[in-house]
Amino acid sequence: MNVNAAASPSPLAAAYGTLPPSAWERLVSALRWPVVAALMLGALYLVFSIYAAGQTAWAAGALALFGGAFYIYLRAGFAWRYLFPGVAGMAVFIAFPLVYTAQIGFTNYSSAHLLSQARVRAYLLDQHEVIESGVMAFSLHADGPEFRVVLSTPGTTQPRYVSSPLALRKTREPLKVTMLAAKDEHLPLQSPLQAALPLRDLVEHREALAQLQLLLPDRSGPEAQLRYLGLREYGPVAPHYVEQADGSLLRVADGVRYAPDAKLGYYRNEAGEILQPGYKVLVGLQNYSRMLFDAEFRGPFVSIFVWTVLFSLATVAGATFIGMFLAVLLNWEDLKGRTAYRTLLFLPYAVPGFISILVFKGLFNQNFGEINAILDTLFGVKPAWFADPMLAKLMLLIVNIWLGYPYIMILCSGLLKAIPSDLYEASAIVGAGPWTNFWRITAPLIIKPLSPLLISAFAFNFNNFVLIALLTDGRPDFLSTKLPAGQTDILVSYTYRIAFRDSGSDFGLAAAISTLIFFLVAAMSLLNLRLMRKS
């Protein structure tokens, strides 16, 4: 027996063991760490940019996201590389918006309280009036790669002050420049001053010019510091407010002091006068208590909530009844033209929903709609579909059931195909009729797999904003309410009106209602799932 032959590797193993790496593999191996390093530097630069913009929380979140991604794809197990995109997507696009919306619900965020306190303070401190007597014309002159600002008395061309060479870069912070008197012995020019730049070049440099604060050597007080006033002028300004050591603002004109009010989100004085704009502050459960304990708000809110639940339940029940009935009818093999009927009945689902809604809006028009024309011919009545609250709600249900039944019909048609025909044959032997077959065989076997889809349909109709917005826009409105509210509004459209329409853009209250909607839909969905599981 040849021991050496037995111990030697197979020709295939020897061949694969001696194959050198391909050029592509060598390139990938050589570029791997440089590419990773470049991606890390890019991620760190993005995080730093977010932090530099003053968004510390966002920067921390981005750092955690990037850090987790690099750790998982460089060090963690192989399975995590597949799970991370899904988990990160859920965190960024589902969990974060939910948490952020809930957080807004605890603030007074609205059109009157859009900014942070620091930005409001900076805005108020920036309010000023121009001291007309100190306004000076300016021109910009090239001096090699840099520029000089020349100030002169308005209406003259004789320079009075000249700046040192400036790079004119865009900066976030103001740049203070000490001007020099334009006298022969003080001219800081290394070469003759070139011609003034035209207006087009001034426009190009206006952002950098706006950051310059020109200090005049022979003046004192407010007139010694000139600010950018436009493409042709610099001038001194007198601030309306000055900040005090305790954080309050003092109005220069009359000496009235305005202190920040952490409850209202305004700067206010002792007489109760406030300064606009306000700033965002935490108000705790104020928005939620307003929904529960404010009688003027609670009345429309409870009515809208009850109508939302009834609207969702009635839509699902009506669409399910019609869709299941048509599916059972079209499953009858002796029915001629089943394919044509199925195609025609599926059309409402094939046509984009917003087109069908707008068509129905015209059909239900009180004076010119075809539906009222038919009712007037047959019964002599012209219902006010959009003016009467009950008729408007009935119209919404009719249109929504019309849009929803084809979906249920297609689902039930597929489920009916899965029911064994032996059950119906056995039922026929004992003499059972179609009604008995439906209640004893068809319905029990369809309702179980259909239940999760019905729950999702309920949740969808609970937030069916498009139908309300396009068909009735929530009208007719409730009368004598603190916030405008419509009788046909559902919670989501009511929230939209509070946040973006005619209710002062109260984002905090809208966020509180949105959070409540989420928990209501989640609770009702869980309850329905448990009831279906027990049945």
KAJO-V515764 format. One line per field, one symbol per residue. phi: phi as a letter, one per 40 degrees, with the letter a starting at -180 (. if undefined). psi: psi as a letter, one per 20 degrees, with the letter a starting at -180 (. if undefined). burial: I if it has 24 or more other ideal C-beta (glycine too) atoms within 12 Angstrom, else O. A space follows every 50 residues. Layout:
phi: ???
psi: ???
burial: ???
This chain:
phi: .cccccccccdccccccbcccccccccccccdcccccccccccccccccc cccgbccccccccccccccccccbbccccccccddcccccccbbccdccc ccccccbcdaccbccccccccccccccabccccbcbcbbbbcbgcbbbcb bacdgbbccbbbccdbcfccbcbcbcbccbccbdcbccccadccccccdd ccccbcccccccbcbccbbbgcccbbbcbicbbbacbbccbbccccgcbb cccbgcbbbcbcccgbcbcccgcbbcccbcbcbgccccccccbcccccdc ccccccccccccccccccccccccdcccccccccccgcccccccccddcc cddcccccccccccdccbccccccccccbgbbccccbcdccccccccccc cdccccccccccccccccccccccccccccgccdccccccbccccccccc ddccccccccccbccccccccbfgcccccfbcbdabcbcbdccccccccb bbbgfcccccccccccddccccccccccccccccc
psi: poghhhiqrqhgghghhipqqrhghhgghhighhgggghgggghggghgg ghijmgghggghggggggggggihhrrhhhhhhgggghghggiggghggg ghhhijrkpahimhrrhghgghghhiprqpnhijpqqqqpppnciaqqpp qrppirjoqhqprrpqhlqprhqqoppoqqpmqgiipkpirqprqqqrhg hghhjhhhhiipoppphjrrbhiiopqpiaiiqqrqqoqhqqprhjirpp phgjjpppqpoighkqpqahiipqpqrrrprpjcjghghhhhiohhhhgh ggghgghgggggghgggghgggggghgggiiohipqkhggghggiighhh pphhghghghhhhjphhiqhghgghhggikqnqnhihpgghggggggggh hghhhhghggghghhhhippihghghhhhjkqahgggghhggghihhghi ghhhghhghghhkmhggghhgikiqqqqqlqgppqqhjprhhhghghhhi dkkjlnhgghhghggggghgggghggghggghhh.
burial: OOOOOOOOOOOOOOOOOOOOOOOOOOOOOOOOOOOOOOOOOOIOOOIOOO OOOOOOOOOOIIIOIIOIIOOOIOOOOOOOOOOIOOOIOOOOOOOOOOOI IIOIIIIIIIIIIIIOIOOIIOOIIOIOOOOOOIIIIIIIIIIOOOIIII IIOOOOOOIIIIIIIIOIOOOOOOIOIIIIOIOOOOOIIOOOIOOOIOOO OIOOIOOIIOOIIIIIOOIOOOIOIIIIIOOOIIIIIOIOIIIOOOOIII IOOOOOIIIIIOOIIIIIOOOOOIIOIIIIIOIOOIIIOIIOOOOOIOOI IOIIIOIIIIIIIIIIIIIIOIIIIIIIIIIOOOOOOOOOOIOOIOOIIO OOIOOIIOOIIOIIOIOOOOIIOOOOOOOOOIIOIIOOIOIIIIIIIIII IIIIIIIIIIIIIOIIOOIOOOOIOOOOOOOOOOOOIIOOIIIOOIIOOI IOIIIIIIIIIIIIIIIIIIIIIIIOIIOOIOIIIIIIIIIIIIIIIIIO IOIIIIIIIIIIIIIIIIOIIOOIIOOIOOOOOOO
